[in-house]
Amino acid sequence: MIVVQVKDNEPIERALKRFKKKIDRVKVLKEVKSRRYYTKPSIKRREEKLKAIYKQHLQQQANG
């Protein structure tokens, strides 16, 4: 469980910002979204492959 201690005289916005950063570091929301519905392993592999191809293409364009 993620806990953020609110310090004395600290604005709620700042504490909320720290809470959101902690959630991003732990990748809680990403995990929840990925488990929202079932995806077949073949589709996961296909998506990972397409993502790798896309990243490689971007890297080649950056290098020239």
Buried (B, 14 or more C-beta within 10 A) or exposed (E): EEEBEEEEEEEEEEBEEBBEEEBEEEEEEEEEEEEEEEEEEEEEEEEEEEEEEEEEEEEEEEEE
